[in-house]
Amino acid sequence: MPSDSDSSTNPDSETLPYMSRTVALVGLMGAGKSTVGRRLAEKLGRKFYDSDTEIEKAAGLSITDIFALHGEEDFRRGEHQVLKRLLAEPPHVLATGGGAYLNAETRALMRENAVTIWLNADLETLWRRVQKRDTRPLLRRPDAKDVLTNLLAEREPIYSQADLVVPSKDGPHVNTVNAIYRALQTWTPK
């Protein structure tokens, strides 16, 4: 639940439409879905799930190993099944993998069971962030920045279908968390 100070400024916060739904963060790798999601879950008093972590638990393999051993297509099938299971849980905050929202079935499932929020970061911000970790299978190549550029161009039209769009900028994570919280206060189901 929001803190007492949040409730006192908005007495109807317990009855807002988002309260009965999972808050699902979508966007490209490096947008901050996991980092921001953990903090948002804390602010909302909810559990936090990272779909990539849940996929790794279910498969008994790292995402990198799943891609290497079984390919992206099998990974996406498993991802859909894990997301389906997670979206059946009580409302929580869910950080999804960068490609999860591209699947039309998964998008429909999220639209039905969650408030989707696109954490929208510009290319340079994404590039700075993804260079910090070498665990992203799609970027394990010499032309990684070109790949990221193309992924952003291809995926933006799909990410833009999310219920809400919140910029993900450099700076304290609390700024993005607060921007999401404010956006949720105004969200109404379509």
Legacy VTK file of the C-alpha trace (Angstrom):
# vtk DataFile Version 3.0
C-alpha trace
ASCII
DATASET POLYDATA
POINTS 190 float
0.000 0.000 0.000
1.128 3.582 -0.471
2.540 5.254 2.600
0.214 7.145 4.930
1.390 10.452 3.516
0.391 9.306 0.024
-3.059 8.211 1.234
-3.670 11.447 3.096
-3.113 13.480 -0.068
-5.455 11.172 -1.991
-8.177 9.695 0.199
-9.483 7.525 -2.655
-6.116 5.833 -3.260
-7.456 2.480 -2.027
-10.161 2.470 -4.709
-8.104 3.546 -7.719
-8.405 1.115 -10.660
-4.727 0.110 -10.690
-4.981 -1.270 -7.142
-6.693 -4.444 -8.368
-4.116 -5.133 -11.092
-0.500 -6.091 -11.462
1.736 -3.231 -12.570
3.832 -4.600 -15.463
6.883 -2.686 -16.630
7.786 -3.111 -20.295
10.550 -1.663 -22.424
13.932 -2.319 -23.905
16.836 -3.826 -21.986
18.480 -1.132 -19.905
15.281 0.862 -19.383
15.432 0.150 -15.642
12.487 -2.231 -15.316
14.056 -4.415 -12.613
15.746 -1.663 -10.624
12.763 0.685 -10.718
10.326 -2.213 -10.301
11.837 -3.285 -6.965
11.539 0.248 -5.617
8.018 0.679 -6.987
6.919 -2.579 -5.340
8.254 -1.285 -2.035
6.378 2.012 -2.449
3.138 0.188 -3.311
3.592 -2.474 -0.602
3.519 -5.266 -3.180
5.605 -8.273 -4.109
8.080 -7.845 -6.924
8.742 -10.381 -9.676
11.362 -10.174 -12.397
10.208 -12.386 -15.262
13.776 -13.186 -16.345
14.612 -14.429 -12.837
11.428 -16.505 -12.772
12.254 -17.980 -16.205
15.732 -18.937 -14.979
14.219 -20.622 -11.900
11.701 -22.537 -14.005
14.289 -23.666 -16.567
17.163 -24.248 -14.173
19.340 -22.309 -16.638
20.493 -18.731 -17.129
18.838 -16.663 -19.871
22.144 -16.762 -21.776
22.232 -20.569 -21.562
18.588 -20.902 -22.611
19.312 -18.811 -25.719
22.495 -20.776 -26.474
21.031 -24.245 -25.928
17.442 -23.823 -27.104
17.279 -20.602 -29.147
15.151 -17.506 -28.881
11.940 -19.162 -30.071
11.941 -21.711 -27.216
12.892 -18.966 -24.782
9.886 -16.884 -25.884
7.520 -19.856 -25.432
8.809 -20.392 -21.904
8.642 -16.665 -21.210
4.967 -16.591 -22.206
4.165 -19.512 -19.883
5.971 -17.894 -16.944
4.225 -14.559 -17.545
0.868 -16.322 -17.753
1.551 -17.901 -14.345
2.748 -14.632 -12.808
-0.240 -12.668 -14.110
-2.541 -15.132 -12.320
-0.937 -14.132 -8.979
-2.434 -11.402 -6.750
-1.522 -7.845 -7.843
2.219 -7.224 -7.731
4.899 -5.326 -9.664
6.322 -7.242 -12.611
9.469 -6.406 -14.574
9.287 -8.101 -17.960
12.068 -8.970 -20.373
12.659 -6.580 -23.257
11.036 -8.860 -25.826
8.096 -10.107 -23.772
5.661 -7.397 -24.857
6.330 -8.100 -28.541
4.296 -11.318 -28.424
0.671 -10.456 -29.299
-0.711 -13.164 -26.968
1.427 -11.934 -24.091
0.412 -8.324 -24.782
-3.277 -9.315 -24.691
-2.729 -11.226 -21.444
-1.040 -8.189 -19.895
-3.753 -5.849 -21.159
-6.349 -8.085 -19.485
-4.561 -8.576 -16.143
-2.190 -5.655 -15.638
-1.521 -1.984 -16.052
1.345 -1.885 -18.542
3.913 0.873 -18.262
6.524 1.500 -20.929
9.726 2.741 -19.320
10.914 4.800 -22.249
14.630 5.613 -22.336
16.580 7.202 -25.172
19.259 5.264 -27.052
22.275 6.837 -25.324
20.834 6.152 -21.861
20.078 2.554 -22.832
23.550 2.100 -24.310
25.290 3.415 -21.169
23.231 1.100 -18.987
23.530 -2.114 -21.022
27.304 -1.853 -21.186
27.445 -2.424 -17.422
26.413 -6.108 -17.784
27.569 -8.766 -20.212
24.508 -10.980 -19.758
22.332 -9.814 -22.631
22.323 -12.482 -25.366
21.106 -10.162 -28.107
24.042 -7.793 -27.503
26.886 -10.310 -27.349
28.333 -9.223 -30.687
30.729 -6.578 -32.045
27.937 -4.402 -33.520
25.970 -4.312 -30.249
25.105 -0.604 -30.416
23.713 -1.030 -33.941
21.651 -3.983 -32.707
20.314 -1.889 -29.817
19.536 0.987 -32.202
17.587 -1.349 -34.488
15.757 -3.013 -31.591
14.660 0.388 -30.306
13.379 1.445 -33.737
11.547 -1.864 -34.264
10.035 -2.098 -30.808
8.965 1.488 -30.080
5.650 1.161 -31.980
4.785 -1.924 -29.928
5.935 -0.541 -26.571
3.866 2.577 -27.276
0.732 0.393 -26.984
1.297 0.180 -23.212
-1.331 1.767 -20.969
1.095 4.396 -19.700
4.427 5.787 -20.884
6.942 7.045 -18.316
10.367 8.426 -19.250
13.327 6.554 -17.756
16.155 9.039 -17.372
19.486 8.999 -15.616
19.336 10.219 -12.040
17.878 8.894 -8.821
15.538 5.935 -9.348
13.064 7.528 -6.967
12.279 10.113 -9.679
11.083 7.397 -12.063
9.243 5.581 -9.260
7.412 8.784 -8.346
6.588 9.484 -12.010
5.076 5.993 -12.301
3.130 6.462 -9.073
1.684 9.767 -10.326
0.763 8.183 -13.680
-0.988 5.294 -11.904
-3.181 7.752 -9.993
-4.724 8.910 -13.267
-4.948 5.541 -15.058
-8.350 4.178 -16.042
-8.959 0.871 -17.845
-9.649 1.139 -21.579
LINES 1 191
190 0 1 2 3 4 5 6 7 8 9 10 11 12 13 14 15 16 17 18 19 20 21 22 23 24 25 26 27 28 29 30 31 32 33 34 35 36 37 38 39 40 41 42 43 44 45 46 47 48 49 50 51 52 53 54 55 56 57 58 59 60 61 62 63 64 65 66 67 68 69 70 71 72 73 74 75 76 77 78 79 80 81 82 83 84 85 86 87 88 89 90 91 92 93 94 95 96 97 98 99 100 101 102 103 104 105 106 107 108 109 110 111 112 113 114 115 116 117 118 119 120 121 122 123 124 125 126 127 128 129 130 131 132 133 134 135 136 137 138 139 140 141 142 143 144 145 146 147 148 149 150 151 152 153 154 155 156 157 158 159 160 161 162 163 164 165 166 167 168 169 170 171 172 173 174 175 176 177 178 179 180 181 182 183 184 185 186 187 188 189
